[in-house]
């Protein structure tokens, strides 16, 4: 439609006699009643009491449309902006009340049919030339089409504004969920109101999925259930109630061919922690085996390796701990340091702390195990029986093992001879 003002100024209103307006105005209330009755009978969305908000809007809009038709008949070139604003507002109200453009347009069509019949009756009663009926019907159709278009424009504008607001609300919610709490007692926005504005029922638990090199990543049919945000080339998805409903399986299927990881299920306010675990799992996987998922991709479950992720998160502190606890290896040749570190690990992991147990764990001869155990006694003495030392040594050895798998450093910090 070019513009409503131009539409209203077109023929056929110039072909209608000005006297028709004087015939319409006294009968507006009666015509309104006929239109309301027909619309309520034929369009279910408007079968509400006339004293309700829907009933009042219906009466007001029909009455305004009839008054406008009379104005156009009398003054075809008169400004119509005030009516245009009303019908755009009507479309907005229809959207906000949850009705559809189908119902709205159906009501306009019914009103046009009733109006055409009643106007034709007026022409006949006033003994006006019968040939006026043709331009009169054309005027009714043009008028109702213009009003319908304005209402639909208002409806669609409200819908677009609502969708934009919903997108902003969902983006604000996901950013809040993924924001790591800071110290200092800084108060964060409560999740409940944010979730309500985002039309996302706040779940008891969530899990975060990170999809690497995601591009335009979507999970078909799950847009309303998932909260999604892109961080660089990664897609981050917040999955509600990951233990039920099969959403994780659908995400996994959509991520096929890409590297992805799901973090552990946590309370909604700890979503950032689930995200952190998923990222660490992917980073660790990439360091361990850079090409492992190059072709088919991998889907990791971070909750299956939380102990390793915990150590990796503080790996630098773990290395410092290793230098202090395992410093006795520092002056040994590299090969001997590695073998004794493996032996110490096997000893600490054994139940009986005997040479046969250690030998079996390492796949070496018991006599070799005994020699190594004697050397450990020389290096560490009574500390081997100290629970605190044993705990720290296990942490240090596991940290070294994780680092060794990722970057193959000297283990454990034993310098090469001659350096």
N, C-alpha and C positions, 0 to 999 in steps of 0.2 A: 504494500500500500504506500503510495507516494507520501502523503501526509493527510491526517484526518481533516484538517482545515480545508485543503484542496478538494478532498473527496466530497465534503459537505457542500462545497460551492459549485460542484458540477451539476449539470442537469441530472434529474428531471425536476428539481424544486422550482426552477424558473417557469416550468410548464404548468404548475399547480396554481389555482386561483388563491389569492390572499384570503378570500372569504372562508376558505376551508379551515384556516386556523381558528376562526371564530366559532366554527361548528365543533371542532375537536375539544377546545378548552372546557366547555361546560360538562362534557361527557368523560373527562379524564378519569375521575374516580370510578365510574362504572366500567370503563375499559380496563383499568388497573385490576379491578376485582375479577373480571373475566380472565385476564392473563394469569393472575396469581393462581386461580383455581385450576387452570389448564396445566400450568407448570408444575404445581404440587401433585397433580394427578399423574403426569407423565414422566417427571424427573424425580427419582426417589431421593436424591441428595437434598431436595428442598421441601420434603414433607415434614416440616417442623412447625410448631405453633407460631402464629403470626406475631405474637408478642415476644418471641425469642429473638436473639441477635440475628439469626439467619432470616427469620420472617421480616424483621424490620429492614434489613439490608435489601431483601427482595422487593418489598413495597417501595422503598425509597428509590431504588434503581429503576424500576418500571415507571414510576411516576415521573422521574427525571427524564427518561427516554421519551415519554409522550410529550412532555413540555418542550423538549428540544425539537421534536418533530414539528410541533406547532410553530416554534420560532423559525425554523428553516423554511416552513411554508410561507410565513409572513415576511421574513427577511433572509433570503437564501445566502446573502453574503455576510451575515453577521458573525462576529468572532465566536468560536466554539471551545476555546481552551478550557473554560471552567467545567464544561461537560467531559472533555477528554480526561482531565485530571481525576474526575470522579470515577470514571470507568476503569482507569488504570489502578486506582486505589481499590476498586472492587475486586479486580483480579488478584491484587496482593492479599486482600483479606481472604479470598477463596483459597489461596495457597496456604496461608497461615492456619486456616481452619481444617486443612487436610483434605480438601476436595480437589477435583481434577478439572482440567480444561474440557474434558469430554462432557461432564455434567454442565459446565458453564455454557458451552456452545449449544448444547441441547436446549437449555433454558431460553437462550436467545432465539433459536429456531421456532420453538413453540410460541414465544411472544410475538414473533414476526407473523406467524400464521394467523393468530387471533387478531392482531392489529390490522392486517390486510382485510380480513373479513369485516371488522367493525368500521373501518374507514370507507369501504365500499358501500356499506349500508348507509353511512352518512351522506355519501354522494347521491345515492338513490333517494333518500328521504328529502334531501334539499332540492331534488329535481335538477341537479347539475348535469352537464352533458355526460352521457355514459362513457364517451371516449376518454374521460379523465381517469378511468379505472386503470388503464395501462400505465401511464406515467406514475400514478399513485402507487401501484404495486412495485414498480421499479424503484421508486423513492424509498419504500419500506425495506426492500432488499438491500439497497445501498446503505441505508441508515443502520440497519441491524448488523450488516457485515462490518461496517466501520466500528461500531460499538464493541462488537465481539472481538475484533482485532485489537482494540485498545485494551480490553480486559485481559486478553491472552498475553499481550505485551507486559502488562503489570504483573500477571501471574509468573511469567518466565523471568522477569527481572527479580522478583522476590525469590524465586527458586534459585537463581544464580547467586544472589546475595547470600542466601541460606547455605548453599553449597560451599561458597567461599568461606563463610564464617565457620562451617563445620570443619573444613580443611585446616583453617587456622587453629581451631580448638584442638583438633587431633594432633597437629604438629606441636602445639604448646604442651599437650599432655605427654607425648612421647619424649619430648626434650626434658620435661620434669622427671619422668620415670628413669631416664638414663643419666640424670645428673647425679654425680657422686656427692653425698653430703659433705659439707665442709665443717671444720671445727669452728670454735668461737661462738657456738650457740645461735648461729644465723638461722632464722626461721624460714622454712620453705612453704610455698603455697600448698594448701591441703589438696589431696588427690581427689576427694569426693566431688567438689564443685567442678573441677577441671574435667573429670570423667563424665559428669552429667552433661556439660556443654558439648563434649565430644561425642555424645550418644554412644558411649562405650561402657557397658556395665562393668564396674570395678570388680575384677575376679579375686578369688582368695589367693591364687598363686599364678605366677607368670614364668616364662622362660624366654630368653633372648636367643635368636638365631642370627648368626653373621654369615652372609653369603659373599664370597670374594668375587671380584671382577663381575659384579652383578649386572651392570648395564641397567636396562629398564626391566627390573625383576618384579614379577607379580605372581601371586598364587591364585589361579582361576577360582572365582566364586567365593573368595575369602577376604575381599577388601574390607568389608564392614567389621569382620572379626579381628583382623590383625591391625596392629599399628606399625607403620613402616616409615623409616627415615633412611636417607642415603648419607653416608659419611665417606667422602672421597669416592673410591670405586666400590666400596662395600655397601651392601644393603643390610640394614639392621631391622629385624622384625621382632616385635613383642607379641608373644603367643599367650593368650589367656588359657588357664586351666590345661597345661600341657599334658597332663596325665590322662585326660579324657577327650572324647570328641574326634580324635583322629587328625587334629590340625597339624601336629608335628609330621605325621606321615605325608600329608598333602604338601607341606613345605618341602620336605625331603624330595618328594617326587618332582616338584617344580624346580628344585635346585640341581637336578640330575645333570652331570657334566661339569659342574662347578665345585670348587672347594667350599665347604660350609661346616659350621659347628653350632651345636645347640648347647647353651649353658644349663646349669642345674635349675630345677624349679625352686623359686623363692617367693617370698611375699612381695606384693606389688611394689612396696616402697624400697625393695632391694633389687629391683630390675637391673640397676647399674652393675651390681655384683655378678649377675648372670651373664651380662654382656662382657664384663672383664674376663670371666672364665672362658667364654667362647672364643674371644680374641686370642687369649694366651694359648689355648689349645691349637688354634690354626697357626699361630706364629711358631710354636714349638714343632709342629708337624713340618712346617716349611723349612725350619733349620735342620731337622733330623733327616728329611728326605725331600729335597727341593723338587724332584721330578715325580714324586710318588703319585700325585693326583693330576698330573699334567694332561692326561688323556680323558679318563673317565670321571675325575673328580672324587672327592671323599666327603663323607658326612660323619663328623666326629661328635661324640657325646662327652662333653667336658666333665660331667659328673663321674665318669669312669676313671679319671686321672687327676682328681682333686689334690692328692698329696703331692704329685709332681708339680702341678700348677702352683701350689702354695710355695714350694721351694723355688720355683723359677721366678716367682714374683719378688722374692728377696734373694735372688741368686748371688748378688754382689756381697751381701752380708754373709751368705753361706760360704763364699770363698774366704772371707776374712776369718770366719769360724774355723775353716779347714786349715788355714795357715797357723792358727794358734793351737788347735787340737792335734793336728797331724804334722806339726812342724818337725817331728823326729825323722820324717822321711826326706827332709829338704836336702841333706848332705849325701844322700844315697844316689848311686847311678840310676838313671831313669828306669831302665828295665827292672832293676831290683825293687825300686820304689813302687812300680806298678804291681808287681807280683805280691809284695807285702801288703799293699792296700787291698788287693783282692782277697788275700788271706784274712786280713783283719775283718773285712766285710762278712766273709763266710763264717768267721768265728762269732761275730756279734749276732748273726742271724741264726746260729745253731742253738739247739736246746741244751745239749750236754756239754758243749764247748770242748769236745774231744777231737783228737787228731783224725780218727776214722771219719767222723762226721764232716769235718772240714775237707778231707781228701775227697770224699764222695761229692760234696758240693762243687769242688773245683775240678774234679776229674783227674786228680793226680795221685801218686802213690802215697800211702800213709806215712812212709818214712820222710818223704819230701815235705809233707804237711807238718811233721814234727819239727823238722829243721826250721821251717818258717815260723812256727809258733814259738820256738825258743828265741828266735831273733826278735819277735814281737815283745817277748818278755824282757829282753835286754833293752829294747827301745822305750817301752812304756811301764814296765814293772807292775806295781800294785794298782796302777790306774785301770788296768784291764778288768779289775773286779769292781770298780767304782761305777754305780749306776748312772751318775751324772755324766761321767766321761763317756760311758758306753752310748748314752743317748746323743750327746753332742757329736761323737765320732760317727754314728749312724747318719745323722743329719748331714754332716760334712761329706761323707762318702757318697751319699745319694745325690747331693748337689754336684759333686765332681762328676759323677756318672752321667747326670743329665747334661752338664756342660760339655762333657767329652763326646757324647752322642751328637750334640748340636754342632760343636766347633772343633773337636779333636785337639784340645790343648794338651800340654804335658800334664801327666797325672801322677800324684796330686801336687802340683807346683814344685815338683822335683827338678831342679835345674840340671841342664846337661853338663857333663864333665867338661872341664876346660873353659867354661864361660866365666 
